[in-house]
């Protein structure tokens, strides 16, 4: 399979790189992190585990953030950057081949524990196979069984020895089904300051206040190719309407790895003449620098809340995916800040409601109502404090307990 390391590059082949004492004391870790968000979460988790076990060795599927920590990526995480039934069907053969070969390698050279980070449709099948082969399995990020597809709880039970949960209400749901689970909080809540330095972020991005400096709007259409295809156009068209209404606005759009060429083409088609800067990654700096964000539903909405940025949540997908998901929602909220609040703190514009007119109107509304802006920022501070609970230590404790059984 293209993209793999030489067949000898695994836990046994890499152990000589660590000091003998660390190699004996530290567990070995198989890990799969799908997409940019999974790579970020996994890197924060791995940093914490490395502090606990300095000699820890890790292999599997990951992205650039994991690679910076010495993780051995047999495949890059963007291979799993797929959403919805249509994309999955188009890439099914390759995904199944990667999962089969990865499982073969991990069973032939077993780690002490396997951690699947998000990517449930890929990871659960792999975790089940590894568990049946006697390898302990942990899943990091509980699937949103509280939002849709509650039947997945049986899949989780068959696949995982333990689940590390980001949100405090999730362990009880899993424990009712006999699944071991631990609330670990969100690792980003430990890393992001309660009040990020907006001025410093603007300087870093070349947006320092000047005579022509006005409010900054961050456009975050998502990290998947399909998200860029469906969500970037209405976001860019909304930005044009916002710029027409307020001539002092500036726009930034962080682009996920491998998607810059596509983003430039979309800018040409839908955002020509906009005061828009495309950023190579740097989504956190963009959130720190902006005043408001138009953001695709997903992990980025929680990140925006942790940066205390009022937002408009957007989502569009292929009509067939939308039709398949219709009627499966168990609650009225999609965005994670709203799910945590159990109310619509911020507007959600999904599918047919995700129009440039609606997005522009809701985005401008944040800038026109300072009192509402301040209220939602305070609610985001409360959510940040709830999720800040030393995730790496809690996760390490849970994994250590599992290994001792």
KOLKOLMI-423642 format. One record per atom (N, C-alpha, C): residue in one letter; z negated, x negated, y negated. Coordinates in pm, whole numbers, padded with zeros to 5 digits, always signed. Last residue first. Example, Ala and Ser with C-alpha at 12.3 -4.5 7.8 and 13.67 -1.06 7.14 Angstrom:
// KOLKOLMI-423642
s-00708-01285+00225
s-00714-01367+00106
s-00787-01290-00003
a-00780-01319+00569
a-00780-01230+00450
a-00780-01320+00330
// end
This chain:
// KOLKOLMI-423642
x-03445+00481+00377
x-03468+00581+00481
x-03420+00530+00616
x-03372+00299+00189
x-03493+00271+00264
x-03517+00371+00376
x-03154+00406+00059
x-03132+00289+00145
x-03252+00260+00232
x-03276+00608-00092
x-03181+00644+00014
x-03162+00528+00112
x-03421+00453-00272
x-03492+00542-00178
x-03403+00581-00061
x-03209+00333-00411
x-03303+00250-00335
x-03378+00334-00232
x-03097+00560-00532
x-03018+00485-00434
x-03109+00396-00349
x-03310+00634-00702
x-03260+00728-00601
x-03181+00656-00492
x-03335+00404-00862
x-03447+00449-00779
x-03399+00540-00667
x-03083+00407-00988
x-03120+00296-00900
x-03235+00332-00808
x-03110+00640-01141
x-03008+00633-01036
x-03039+00522-00937
x-03320+00561-01311
x-03336+00678-01222
x-03235+00674-01107
x-03199+00342-01439
x-03320+00324-01359
x-03339+00440-01263
x-02976+00462-01563
x-02957+00353-01466
x-03080+00335-01379
x-03087+00657-01739
x-03007+00696-01623
x-02998+00586-01519
x-03304+00715-01934
x-03285+00591-01858
x-03213+00618-01726
x-03269+00962-02064
x-03385+00942-01977
x-03368+00822-01884
x-03126+01181-02261
x-03162+01039-02268
x-03286+01014-02185
x-03087+01451-02268
x-03008+01374-02171
x-03043+01226-02168
x-03254+01539-02474
x-03270+01594-02339
x-03203+01505-02235
x-03148+01407-02694
x-03284+01371-02650
x-03311+01424-02509
x-02903+01544-02712
x-02907+01400-02689
x-03043+01358-02633
x-02986+01800-02780
x-02919+01777-02652
x-02922+01628-02615
x-03090+01747-03036
x-03178+01801-02931
x-03116+01779-02793
x-02856+01668-03168
x-02967+01573-03155
x-03061+01619-03043
x-02718+01908-03162
x-02667+01797-03083
x-02774+01688-03067
x-02865+02053-03344
x-02864+02097-03205
x-02813+01986-03114
x-02798+01910-03574
x-02937+01909-03528
x-02945+01956-03382
x-02526+01973-03596
x-02566+01835-03574
x-02710+01827-03522
x-02541+02243-03655
x-02491+02204-03522
x-02523+02058-03494
x-02648+02230-03917
x-02719+02300-03809
x-02672+02254-03672
x-02451+02097-04065
x-02582+02032-04045
x-02659+02097-03930
x-02245+02290-04054
x-02222+02154-04006
x-02355+02087-03974
x-02360+02501-04191
x-02328+02517-04048
x-02309+02381-03983
x-02369+02375-04444
x-02492+02422-04380
x-02472+02440-04230
x-02097+02318-04512
x-02193+02209-04488
x-02320+02254-04416
x-01809+02433-04459
x-01942+02496-04446
x-02047+02389-04412
x-01564+02313-04451
x-01590+02404-04563
x-01729+02465-04560
x-01540+02175-04219
x-01544+02097-04343
x-01582+02183-04463
x-01523+02382-04034
x-01636+02289-04029
x-01651+02214-04160
x-01277+02498-04104
x-01401+02574-04126
x-01524+02484-04122
x-01083+02322-04016
x-01113+02326-04159
x-01244+02398-04187
x-01091+02394-03741
x-01123+02258-03785
x-01160+02254-03932
x-01011+02661-03743
x-01147+02629-03699
x-01187+02487-03742
x-00744+02632-03842
x-00842+02718-03909
x-00985+02679-03872
x-00626+02463-03652
x-00638+02421-03792
x-00745+02503-03864
x-00641+02625-03421
x-00706+02494-03424
x-00728+02447-03568
x-00484+02846-03495
x-00625+02863-03463
x-00701+02731-03473
x-00232+02719-03535
x-00295+02798-03641
x-00445+02811-03617
x-00171+02599-03287
x-00193+02517-03406
x-00266+02592-03517
x-00364+02751-03020
x-00246+02746-03107
x-00275+02656-03227
x-00505+02846-02775
x-00494+02707-02822
x-00364+02692-02902
x-00501+03090-02659
x-00569+03079-02789
x-00555+02941-02852
x-00382+03047-02416
x-00303+03117-02518
x-00369+03113-02655
x-00597+02788-02350
x-00468+02840-02308
x-00397+02914-02421
x-00877+02816-02564
x-00826+02784-02431
x-00695+02859-02405
x-01094+02709-02779
x-00960+02769-02786
x-00885+02725-02661
x-01419+02745-02884
x-01336+02706-02771
x-01204+02782-02779
x-01648+02632-03140
x-01541+02720-03090
x-01464+02659-02974
x-01995+02568-03064
x-01868+02526-03123
x-01757+02612-03064
x-02197+02717-02949
x-02229+02633-03065
x-02102+02595-03139
x-02219+02976-02781
x-02103+02913-02842
x-02146+02839-02968
x-02475+02901-02534
x-02417+02982-02641
x-02298+02906-02699
x-02611+02719-02381
x-02602+02858-02333
x-02557+02952-02443
x-02616+02452-02430
x-02683+02539-02528
x-02694+02683-02480
x-02466+02356-02217
x-02605+02313-02233
x-02683+02405-02325
x-02223+02483-02275
x-02291+02510-02148
x-02438+02472-02159
x-02160+02366-02520
x-02188+02509-02515
x-02261+02548-02387
x-02114+02101-02441
x-02220+02131-02539
x-02258+02279-02540
x-01896+02144-02252
x-02029+02104-02207
x-02138+02125-02312
x-01683+02430-02267
x-01727+02303-02323
x-01871+02270-02286
x-01683+02689-02156
x-01609+02582-02091
x-01662+02446-02138
x-01862+02995-02104
x-01841+02870-02175
x-01763+02770-02090
x-01921+03224-01955
x-01821+03234-02063
x-01786+03102-02130
x-01915+03176-01597
x-01985+03189-01725
x-01883+03182-01837
x-01756+03147-01382
x-01883+03215-01360
x-01963+03233-01489
x-01406+03175-01330
x-01516+03128-01413
x-01640+03212-01389
x-01194+03283-01198
x-01288+03205-01118
x-01409+03158-01197
x-00999+03408-01352
x-01097+03493-01284
x-01200+03417-01203
x-00758+03159-01306
x-00795+03283-01373
x-00894+03363-01289
x-00658+02946-01173
x-00798+02937-01214
x-00849+03067-01276
x-00391+03013-01132
x-00476+02989-01015
x-00625+02991-01052
x-00300+03022-01397
x-00300+03145-01316
x-00393+03130-01196
x-00319+02755-01471
x-00399+02856-01542
x-00410+02984-01461
x-00131+02643-01297
x-00272+02604-01287
x-00361+02708-01354
x+00095+02770-01401
x+00056+02796-01262
x-00090+02757-01240
x+00117+02671-01662
x+00088+02814-01642
x+00042+02844-01500
x-00060+02369-01732
x+00057+02435-01674
x+00022+02580-01639
x-00295+02404-02005
x-00245+02343-01883
x-00126+02422-01833
x-00509+02337-02277
x-00390+02406-02226
x-00347+02332-02101
x-00790+02350-02489
x-00735+02318-02357
x-00614+02404-02328
x-01038+02238-02724
x-00905+02290-02693
x-00870+02262-02549
x-01302+02278-02948
x-01263+02246-02810
x-01132+02315-02777
x-01384+02129-03239
x-01313+02246-03188
x-01261+02205-03052
x-01702+02003-03359
x-01574+01995-03287
x-01513+02131-03268
x-01927+01775-03517
x-01876+01912-03496
x-01734+01908-03443
x-02078+01502-03376
x-01959+01541-03449
x-01922+01687-03418
x-02275+01344-03255
x-02314+01443-03357
x-02194+01488-03440
x-02227+01192-03039
x-02199+01127-03167
x-02227+01222-03286
x-02283+01382-02850
x-02374+01267-02859
x-02350+01187-02987
x-02059+01546-02890
x-02193+01596-02923
x-02292+01482-02937
x-01859+01376-02794
x-01857+01418-02934
x-01993+01470-02977
x-01938+01367-02525
x-01942+01245-02605
x-01941+01279-02754
x-01882+01630-02456
x-02021+01584-02453
x-02037+01457-02535
x-01607+01620-02482
x-01682+01714-02565
x-01830+01676-02569
x-01522+01435-02294
x-01516+01397-02436
x-01592+01495-02525
x-01530+01565-02048
x-01637+01472-02082
x-01640+01439-02230
x-01380+01875-02158
x-01409+01774-02058
x-01522+01685-02106
x-01121+01989-02370
x-01238+02021-02289
x-01254+01917-02180
x-01010+01783-02638
x-00981+01850-02511
x-01111+01874-02434
x-01081+01839-02980
x-01103+01763-02859
x-01074+01846-02735
x-01094+01755-03305
x-01027+01853-03219
x-01015+01785-03084
x-01380+01666-03497
x-01283+01634-03393
x-01224+01760-03330
x-01493+01539-03811
x-01470+01654-03723
x-01371+01607-03616
x-01529+01287-03910
x-01616+01394-03961
x-01610+01515-03868
x-01528+00966-03734
x-01472+01091-03783
x-01578+01184-03842
x-01649+00739-03627
x-01589+00732-03760
x-01553+00867-03819
x-01736+00804-03372
x-01835+00759-03470
x-01779+00766-03612
x-01492+00865-03257
x-01591+00971-03273
x-01699+00932-03373
x-01372+00609-03265
x-01309+00722-03333
x-01409+00835-03357
x-01541+00466-03102
x-01534+00430-03243
x-01471+00543-03324
x-01478+00601-02866
x-01613+00609-02919
x-01618+00568-03066
x-01210+00536-02822
x-01246+00676-02849
x-01386+00687-02907
x-01060+00303-02776
x-01155+00307-02887
x-01198+00450-02923
x-00713+00307-02704
x-00849+00336-02659
x-00940+00362-02779
x-00554+00221-02965
x-00546+00179-02825
x-00685+00192-02764
x-00476+00486-03186
x-00568+00380-03146
x-00548+00348-02998
x-00266+00587-03443
x-00287+00585-03298
x-00372+00464-03263
x-00328+00752-03738
x-00335+00621-03674
x-00358+00640-03525
x-00164+00949-03980
x-00223+00941-03846
x-00217+00798-03794
x-00070+01136-04197
x-00151+01014-04213
x-00234+00991-04086
x+00252+01249-04080
x+00106+01266-04086
x+00039+01133-04120
x+00519+01200-04040
x+00471+01201-04179
x+00323+01232-04192
x+00518+01378-03731
x+00587+01290-03825
x+00532+01310-03966
x+00414+01503-03509
x+00323+01458-03614
x+00386+01364-03713
x+00597+01573-03310
x+00509+01678-03363
x+00422+01634-03482
x+00765+01356-03242
x+00814+01493-03226
x+00730+01595-03303
x+00615+01128-03293
x+00746+01143-03356
x+00792+01288-03355
x+00399+01181-03122
x+00377+01171-03266
x+00508+01190-03342
x+00528+01166-02878
x+00473+01294-02921
x+00444+01294-03071
x+00588+00893-02875
x+00697+00990-02870
x+00649+01128-02917
x+00329+00787-02873
x+00417+00760-02988
x+00534+00860-02992
x+00239+00876-02622
x+00173+00923-02744
x+00261+00901-02867
x+00403+00731-02449
x+00412+00876-02451
x+00350+00933-02580
x+00308+00474-02508
x+00449+00507-02530
x+00469+00658-02538
x+00035+00494-02432
x+00072+00472-02571
x+00218+00510-02598
x-00078+00516-02180
x-00015+00636-02236
x+00035+00617-02379
x-00226+00304-02077
x-00100+00338-02013
x-00024+00453-02074
x-00549+00424-02168
x-00464+00315-02115
x-00338+00367-02047
x-00543+00684-02425
x-00594+00626-02300
x-00498+00518-02249
x-00576+00669-02771
x-00482+00685-02660
x-00537+00613-02538
x-00717+00844-03044
x-00735+00740-02940
x-00645+00771-02819
x-00609+00913-03349
x-00588+00965-03213
x-00604+00850-03114
x-00696+01027-03675
x-00692+00919-03576
x-00681+00981-03437
x-00623+01116-04014
x-00629+01151-03872
x-00621+01026-03785
x-00747+01237-04326
x-00687+01129-04247
x-00713+01160-04099
x-00710+01449-04615
x-00751+01427-04476
x-00677+01309-04415
x-00633+01525-04868
x-00710+01401-04855
x-00749+01368-04711
x-00504+01769-04880
x-00423+01649-04886
x-00498+01519-04868
x-00537+02043-04702
x-00623+01945-04769
x-00552+01810-04766
x-00322+02188-04602
x-00429+02260-04673
x-00517+02166-04753
x-00169+01992-04484
x-00107+02072-04589
x-00213+02146-04672
x-00349+01903-04292
x-00309+01811-04399
x-00243+01887-04514
x-00359+02127-04126
x-00480+02086-04196
x-00445+01994-04313
x-00096+02123-04030
x-00142+02237-04110
x-00268+02201-04189
x-00103+01881-03889
x-00008+01898-04000
x-00050+02014-04089
x-00295+01940-03695
x-00324+01837-03795
x-00230+01849-03914
x-00154+02124-03542
x-00271+02169-03618
x-00306+02069-03727
x+00030+01950-03429
x+00078+02055-03518
x-00035+02114-03601
x-00147+01797-03275
x-00071+01733-03382
x-00017+01836-03480
x-00241+01998-03100
x-00334+01924-03184
x-00262+01858-03301
x-00007+02088-02970
x-00077+02178-03061
x-00179+02107-03150
x+00062+01825-02839
x+00148+01894-02936
x+00073+01994-03025
x-00165+01754-02667
x-00133+01678-02788
x-00043+01754-02886
x-00160+01928-02446
x-00262+01946-02550
x-00228+01870-02678
x+00045+01868-02263
x+00020+02007-02300
x-00070+02023-02422
x+00059+01583-02244
x+00180+01665-02249
x+00154+01804-02305
x-00205+01504-02219
x-00129+01462-02336
x-00006+01551-02354
x-00255+01616-01968
x-00327+01664-02086
x-00253+01627-02213
x-00089+01466-01804
x-00063+01609-01816
x-00135+01669-01937
x-00208+01213-01829
x-00071+01233-01877
x-00043+01382-01897
x-00549+01215-01942
x-00448+01232-01838
x-00311+01253-01901
x-00731+01213-02145
x-00690+01083-02090
x-00586+01093-01980
x-00719+01411-02451
x-00749+01385-02311
x-00688+01255-02263
x-00679+01442-02726
x-00610+01534-02635
x-00638+01511-02487
x-00847+01424-02996
x-00870+01371-02861
x-00808+01465-02759
x-00839+01335-03323
x-00767+01418-03227
x-00784+01353-03090
x-01062+01333-03590
x-01022+01268-03465
x-00955+01370-03373
x-01041+01315-03933
x-01035+01408-03820
x-00985+01332-03698
x-01221+01228-04218
x-01143+01179-04104
x-01153+01280-03990
x-01205+01291-04573
x-01257+01317-04439
x-01161+01271-04329
x-01062+01014-04763
x-01114+01149-04749
x-01170+01168-04610
x-00982+00760-04987
x-01046+00794-04860
x-01102+00935-04861
x-00872+00653-05207
x-00796+00762-05144
x-00862+00809-05015
x-01050+00458-05277
x-01019+00559-05377
x-00946+00678-05317
x-01225+00434-04964
x-01165+00377-05083
x-01132+00488-05179
x-01403+00365-04670
x-01385+00452-04785
x-01323+00375-04901
x-01221+00225-04397
x-01330+00217-04493
x-01298+00302-04614
x-01067+00214-04172
x-01074+00342-04244
x-01183+00342-04350
x-01048+00018-03981
x-00965+00007-04101
x-00961+00135-04181
x-01228+00035-03780
x-01098+00096-03755
x-01005+00088-03877
x-01453-00086-03887
x-01393-00143-03767
x-01253-00090-03740
x-01510+00093-04096
x-01468-00044-04128
x-01396-00105-04007
x-01589+00310-03943
x-01470+00320-04028
x-01419+00182-04069
x-01820+00212-03825
x-01706+00249-03740
x-01578+00259-03822
x-01983+00181-04049
x-01943+00063-03973
x-01822+00093-03884
x-02014+00452-04124
x-01950+00356-04215
x-01901+00233-04141
x-02153+00567-03906
x-02017+00610-03938
x-01944+00507-04026
x-02352+00483-03668
x-02319+00427-03799
x-02172+00459-03831
x-02522+00757-03505
x-02427+00646-03508
x-02391+00607-03651
x-02820+00851-03430
x-02737+00868-03550
x-02643+00749-03560
x-02897+00780-03172
x-02912+00919-03216
x-02828+00947-03339
x-02653+00563-03014
x-02770+00588-03099
x-02776+00734-03144
x-02563+00551-02675
x-02521+00595-02808
x-02644+00620-02894
x-02699+00488-02437
x-02626+00385-02509
x-02592+00423-02653
x-02815+00711-02326
x-02899+00592-02341
x-02832+00489-02432
x-02602+00881-02315
x-02713+00919-02403
x-02808+00802-02424
x-02448+00768-02118
x-02405+00752-02257
x-02515+00789-02355
x-02573+00850-01882
x-02585+00711-01926
x-02541+00688-02070
x-02766+01140-01872
x-02632+01088-01895
x-02641+00946-01947
x-02993+01224-01598
x-02949+01222-01737
x-02809+01164-01748
x-03059+01249-01337
x-03065+01113-01392
x-03028+01109-01540
x-03200+01444-01095
x-03153+01447-01234
x-03170+01308-01292
x-03095+01433-00759
x-03185+01378-00861
x-03121+01394-00998
x-03088+01578-00433
x-03032+01561-00567
x-03138+01511-00662
x-02991+01682-00111
x-03075+01593-00191
x-03011+01566-00327
x-02943+02015-00025
x-02876+01891-00064
x-02971+01808-00149
x-03011+02277+00038
x-03054+02169+00127
x-02988+02036+00098
x-02956+02463-00148
x-02862+02456-00036
x-02896+02342+00060
x-03150+02412-00332
x-03153+02544-00264
x-03063+02545-00142
x-03059+02173-00433
x-03172+02170-00340
x-03188+02303-00267
x-02862+02257-00613
x-02825+02185-00493
x-02936+02187-00388
x-03016+02385-00811
x-02905+02456-00746
x-02867+02390-00615
x-03186+02175-00888
x-03242+02294-00822
x-03133+02372-00749
x-03009+01990-01015
x-03075+01959-00887
x-03129+02081-00814
x-02911+02119-01263
x-02829+02107-01143
x-02906+02077-01015
x-03047+02125-01502
x-03050+02248-01423
x-02979+02233-01289
x-03006+01878-01633
x-03136+01907-01571
x-03140+02031-01484
x-02713+01683-01554
x-02777+01790-01630
x-02901+01841-01558
x-02610+01490-01386
x-02616+01460-01529
x-02702+01560-01606
x-02730+01384-01068
x-02690+01492-01158
x-02708+01454-01304
x-02634+01252-00771
x-02694+01214-00898
x-02640+01309-01005
x-02693+01348-00441
x-02614+01371-00562
x-02696+01330-00683
x-02672+01224-00105
x-02749+01247-00227
x-02653+01265-00344
x-02501+01233+00107
x-02643+01220+00137
x-02728+01250+00014
x-02216+01447+00117
x-02305+01357+00042
x-02445+01353+00101
x-02060+01627+00269
x-02004+01500+00226
x-02108+01400+00177
x-02169+01872+00323
x-02109+01800+00435
x-02070+01656+00399
x-02250+01950+00068
x-02351+01933+00174
x-02296+01852+00291
x-02005+01981-00059
x-02099+01879-00105
x-02199+01847+00005
x-01908+02203+00079
x-01836+02075+00086
x-01927+01960+00045
x-02094+02392-00004
x-02088+02357+00138
x-02011+02226+00160
x-02038+02413-00275
x-02168+02360-00235
x-02168+02320-00088
x-01804+02538-00329
x-01798+02394-00310
x-01930+02335-00262
x-01843+02796-00398
x-01830+02769-00255
x-01825+02618-00226
x-01825+02813-00672
x-01958+02789-00614
x-01953+02759-00465
x-01605+02790-00873
x-01596+02744-00734
x-01733+02714-00673
x-01774+02733-01185
x-01669+02794-01105
x-01669+02728-00967
x-02028+02669-01290
x-01925+02722-01379
x-01813+02791-01301
x-02191+02560-01106
x-02253+02661-01191
x-02150+02726-01283
x-02044+02357-01006
x-02056+02476-00921
x-02122+02591-00996
x-01913+02117-01118
x-01966+02231-01196
x-01966+02359-01114
x-02036+01841-00925
x-01928+01932-00965
x-01987+02057-01030
x-02249+01592-01053
x-02242+01716-00973
x-02122+01798-01019
x-02226+01269-01057
x-02174+01381-01136
x-02156+01502-01045
x-02192+01083-00780
x-02244+01078-00916
x-02162+01171-01004
x-02292+01090-00449
x-02193+01139-00545
x-02258+01145-00682
x-02328+00868-00181
x-02388+00924-00301
x-02274+00974-00389
x-02379+00795+00162
x-02288+00836+00054
x-02366+00904-00058
x-02396+00551+00418
x-02467+00640+00327
x-02379+00669+00206
x-02201+00551+00710
x-02222+00491+00577
x-02291+00593+00487
x-02129+00666+00951
x-02261+00605+00940
x-02289+00536+00807
x-01900+00809+00967
x-01895+00674+01024
x-02027+00599+01008
x-01964+01030+00823
x-01952+01048+00968
x-01945+00913+01040
x-01942+00912+00571
x-02074+00957+00620
x-02072+00973+00772
x-01668+00872+00552
x-01758+00757+00553
x-01895+00795+00609
x-01578+01140+00549
x-01534+01048+00655
x-01629+00928+00665
x-01705+01233+00316
x-01734+01296+00446
x-01695+01202+00561
x-01589+01070+00120
x-01733+01062+00148
x-01767+01122+00284
x-01322+01161+00126
x-01354+01024+00161
x-01501+01010+00200
x-01357+01424+00040
x-01296+01398+00170
x-01325+01257+00219
x-01474+01375-00213
x-01548+01445-00109
x-01489+01422+00029
x-01286+01235-00378
x-01403+01167-00323
x-01471+01242-00210
x-01079+01408-00458
x-01049+01285-00384
x-01172+01235-00309
x-01219+01611-00578
x-01116+01647-00480
x-01074+01525-00399
x-01396+01480-00762
x-01446+01541-00639
x-01338+01571-00535
x-01422+01276-00975
x-01302+01290-00890
x-01336+01359-00758
x-01748+01121-00987
x-01663+01233-01026
x-01545+01245-00928
x-01774+00851-00795
x-01801+00892-00933
x-01699+00997-00974
x-01929+00782-00498
x-01811+00845-00556
x-01846+00897-00694
x-02061+00511-00347
x-02083+00601-00460
x-01948+00652-00509
x-02198+00403-00042
x-02077+00438-00115
x-02113+00535-00226
x-02388+00126+00072
x-02383+00263+00023
x-02249+00282-00048
x-02332-00114+00192
x-02465-00054+00215
x-02465+00093+00176
x-01994-00101+00329
x-02093-00131+00226
x-02228-00072+00265
x-01815-00227+00613
x-01895-00121+00550
x-01989-00172+00442
x-01527-00280+00693
x-01617-00374+00625
x-01718-00291+00546
x-01412-00058+00812
x-01398-00188+00878
x-01496-00291+00821
x-01469+00137+00624
x-01528+00150+00757
x-01521+00017+00831
x-01319+00046+00409
x-01464+00057+00395
x-01534+00071+00530
x-01058+00058+00512
x-01114-00070+00468
x-01267-00064+00460
x-01026+00333+00566
x-01012+00233+00673
x-01081+00102+00634
x-01052+00439+00306
x-01150+00470+00409
x-01146+00371+00524
x-00817+00332+00194
x-00948+00295+00140
x-01057+00322+00242
x-00624+00464+00347
x-00635+00318+00355
x-00769+00271+00302
x-00676+00734+00273
x-00682+00692+00413
x-00702+00541+00423
x-00635+00729-00003
x-00767+00766+00051
x-00782+00721+00196
x-00366+00655-00018
x-00469+00569-00078
x-00604+00601-00017
x-00250+00875+00111
x-00233+00741+00167
x-00339+00646+00112
x-00319+01084-00059
x-00370+01085+00078
x-00359+00947+00141
x-00176+01004-00290
x-00322+01017-00293
x-00382+01012-00153
x+00091+01016-00201
x+00034+00888-00241
x-00119+00894-00241
x+00114+01293-00144
x+00139+01193-00040
x+00074+01060-00076
x+00056+01426-00393
x-00030+01440-00275
x-00010+01328-00173
x+00172+01453-00636
x+00123+01319-00603
x+00045+01316-00471
x+00241+01719-00657
x+00345+01619-00683
x+00304+01480-00637
x-00006+01841-00612
x+00101+01856-00513
x+00209+01749-00531
x-00141+01767-00848
x-00192+01724-00718
x-00083+01733-00611
x+00007+01897-01046
x+00003+01750-01043
x-00042+01700-00907
x-00055+02165-00963
x+00083+02116-00971
x+00086+01964-00963
x-00332+02197-00976
x-00264+02209-00847
x-00124+02147-00851
x-00519+01964-01184
x-00452+02088-01150
x-00370+02080-01022
x-00469+01631-01283
x-00544+01755-01301
x-00457+01873-01258
x-00529+01284-01238
x-00447+01402-01206
x-00531+01526-01227
x-00577+00992-01195
x-00577+01065-01322
x-00484+01185-01312
x-00585+00814-00993
x-00650+00943-00967
x-00650+01031-01091
x-00469+00589-01097
x-00401+00653-00983
x-00459+00792-00954
x-00645+00488-01279
x-00548+00586-01329
x-00465+00648-01217
x-00799+00297-01146
x-00851+00434-01155
x-00746+00533-01203
x-00614+00087-00919
x-00664+00121-01052
x-00703+00268-01061
x-00737-00044-00608
x-00641+00039-00679
x-00699+00068-00818
x-00928-00235-00573
x-00814-00237-00482
x-00702-00148-00535
x-01121-00412-00784
x-01044-00287-00778
x-00925-00304-00685
x-01426-00539-00791
x-01298-00566-00725
x-01224-00435-00705
x-01609-00603-01088
x-01576-00509-00981
x-01439-00543-00924
x-01680-00751-01307
x-01656-00822-01182
x-01629-00732-01064
x-01692-00607-01536
x-01821-00636-01472
x-01803-00710-01338
x-01433-00556-01602
x-01507-00648-01689
x-01641-00690-01628
x-01373-00356-01419
x-01321-00490-01396
x-01394-00594-01480
x-01486-00133-01540
x-01548-00187-01419
x-01502-00330-01393
x-01301-00109-01748
x-01443-00129-01780
x-01519-00184-01658
x-01051-00067-01619
x-01078-00191-01693
x-01225-00215-01724
x-01137+00107-01310
x-01052+00075-01423
x-01098-00049-01496
x-01126+00145-00946
x-01188+00144-01078
x-01089+00102-01184
x-01208+00161-00612
x-01111+00205-00712
x-01182+00211-00847
x-01352-00115-00454
x-01300+00020-00438
x-01191+00050-00538
x-01667-00294-00455
x-01522-00287-00436
x-01480-00141-00428
x-01936-00512-00540
x-01877-00379-00542
x-01725-00386-00533
x-02256-00662-00496
x-02111-00673-00486
x-02051-00534-00476
x-02547-00781-00657
x-02475-00666-00603
x-02324-00689-00607
x-02727-00968-00749
x-02623-01013-00658
x-02538-00902-00601
x-02913-00829-00910
x-02814-00918-00972
x-02701-00962-00879
x-03027-00532-00911
x-02984-00619-00801
x-02876-00714-00855
x-03087-00439-01168
x-03185-00422-01060
x-03156-00518-00946
x-02860-00498-01306
x-02988-00546-01360
x-03096-00539-01253
x-02676-00363-01152
x-02672-00509-01152
x-02802-00568-01210
x-02735-00102-01220
x-02762-00145-01083
x-02762-00298-01073
x-02646-00101-01487
x-02786-00079-01456
x-02824-00126-01316
x-02371-00146-01447
x-02450-00239-01529
x-02598-00226-01497
x-02304+00081-01300
x-02300-00049-01235
x-02378-00154-01315
x-02327+00284-01497
x-02413+00286-01378
x-02419+00147-01315
x-02126+00202-01670
x-02263+00210-01720
x-02362+00212-01604
x-01907+00223-01499
x-01941+00092-01555
x-02084+00092-01608
x-01898+00496-01442
x-01927+00402-01334
x-01968+00266-01389
x-01831+00601-01696
x-01958+00636-01632
x-01996+00534-01525
x-01573+00477-01724
x-01680+00454-01820
x-01816+00484-01758
x-01434+00578-01505
x-01448+00434-01519
x-01562+00401-01615
x-01439+00851-01567
x-01511+00803-01450
x-01534+00653-01455
x-01273+00848-01793
x-01413+00893-01806
x-01497+00847-01688
x-01028+00759-01690
x-01098+00679-01790
x-01245+00719-01800
x-01004+00809-01325
x-00975+00834-01466
x-01060+00749-01560
x-01253+00774-01074
x-01124+00824-01115
x-01117+00844-01265
x-01405+00539-00888
x-01415+00603-01020
x-01275+00645-01062
x-01570+00459-00601
x-01444+00514-00651
x-01472+00585-00783
x-01718+00195-00418
x-01721+00284-00534
x-01581+00331-00567
x-01960+00035-00220
x-01825+00088-00228
x-01824+00192-00338
x-02177-00229-00249
x-02145-00097-00303
x-01996-00070-00293
x-02454-00387-00095
x-02312-00388-00129
x-02272-00244-00159
x-02782-00479-00222
x-02691-00400-00139
x-02546-00428-00179
x-02949-00798-00233
x-02878-00690-00300
x-02794-00611-00200
x-03056-00998-00074
x-03145-00899-00132
x-03070-00778-00184
x-02840-01158+00008
x-02928-01099+00108
x-03004-00982+00050
x-02726-01234-00231
x-02642-01165-00134
x-02727-01097-00028
x-02933-01367-00356
x-02890-01239-00411
x-02809-01161-00310
x-02950-01593-00193
x-03065-01503-00200
x-03025-01368-00253
x-02693-01715-00228
x-02737-01664-00098
x-02851-01566-00108
x-02508-01599-00516
x-02608-01688-00458
x-02660-01631-00328
x-02166-01494-00458
x-02301-01468-00505
x-02397-01570-00445
x-01931-01556-00336
x-01935-01571-00481
x-02075-01552-00535
x-01944-01495-00071
x-01970-01634-00106
x-01980-01655-00256
x-01865-01232-00049
x-02008-01261-00053
x-02038-01404-00094
x-01606-01154-00021
x-01652-01187-00157
x-01794-01238-00160
x-01556-01091+00242
x-01475-01195+00180
x-01526-01238+00045
x-01737-00882+00280
x-01755-01006+00355
x-01680-01120+00289
x-01627-00699+00098
x-01766-00742+00084
x-01790-00874+00158
x-01298-00825+00035
x-01391-00714+00051
x-01531-00766+00037
x-01010-00955+00088
x-01094-00936-00031
x-01179-00810-00015
x-00834-00980+00298
x-00965-01043+00313
x-01060-01015+00199
x-00597-00861+00216
x-00681-00790+00314
x-00818-00853+00331
x-00559-00874-00142
x-00536-00928-00008
x-00638-00873+00090
x-00579-00546-00301
x-00606-00689-00298
x-00566-00742-00160
x-00320-00303-00366
x-00440-00350-00299
x-00455-00499-00317
x-00079-00235-00479
x-00198-00228-00564
x-00323-00275-00496
x+00090-00062-00219
x+00095-00142-00341
x-00034-00125-00419
x+00000-00085+00120
x+00000+00000+00000
x+00000-00088-00124
// end
